[in-house]
Every structure is written in structure tokens, then in C-alpha cells.
């Protein structure tokens, strides 16, 4: 695995365990998916809202 993929995987794991002491870091829950989207500025409140990312999460989980 190259260095970029390792950094991406590490960032994913940090979001996956955020606030959940029982999380393994292999899966994101809906709350942490929304946090990732907000922190990455995907959610802008106009074009893409928190509800939009919740809908996407529910369709792919």
C-alpha cells in the first residue's frame, strides 16, 4: 500500500472510532459519516445538507 492510501486509511479509522470506545475502526456509523462530511466541508448547508449526507449513508450502509 502506498503512503497516500495509508494516510487515507488512518484518517478513516480516526473518524470511525471517534466518540465510540467500542468501535474497531473498520466501519463508520452515521454520526461519524456526517462529521467526516462536515469536517471535509462537503456539507455547505445550501447545496449539500446534513440531511443529504444522512440519506446517502442510509442508502449505502
VENDA-V64800 format. One record per residue. N is the residue number from 1. PHI is phi in whole degrees, -180 to 180 (* if undefined). NEAR is the number of other ideal C-beta (glycine too) atoms within 12 Angstrom. D_FIRST is the distance of its C-alpha to the first C-alpha in whole Angstrom. Layout:
N/PHI/NEAR/D_FIRST
N/PHI/NEAR/D_FIRST
This chain:
1/*/9/0
2/-79/8/4
3/-62/9/7
4/-64/10/8
5/-66/11/6
6/-64/12/7
7/-66/13/10
8/-63/16/11
9/-64/17/10
10/-65/16/12
11/-63/21/15
12/-59/23/15
13/-61/21/16
14/-65/20/18
15/-67/29/20
16/-66/25/20
17/-100/22/22
18/-55/22/24
19/75/15/28
20/-132/20/27
21/-67/8/27
22/-95/10/27
23/-71/19/24
24/-93/13/20
25/90/20/18
26/-95/13/17
27/-137/19/19
28/-95/29/21
29/-93/24/25
30/-61/24/27
31/-64/21/28
32/-74/26/25
33/-63/30/24
34/-64/28/27
35/-64/26/26
36/-58/26/23
37/-63/27/25
38/-69/22/27
39/-65/16/25
40/-88/17/23
41/62/12/27
42/-75/19/26
43/-80/22/30
44/-115/14/32
45/82/14/35
46/-116/8/37
47/-79/10/35
48/-129/19/32
49/-112/17/34
50/-59/21/32
51/-63/15/34
52/-60/21/32
53/-70/30/29
54/-64/22/30
55/-65/17/31
56/-59/21/28
57/-60/22/27
58/-66/14/30
59/-80/11/29
60/-108/12/25
61/-71/12/25
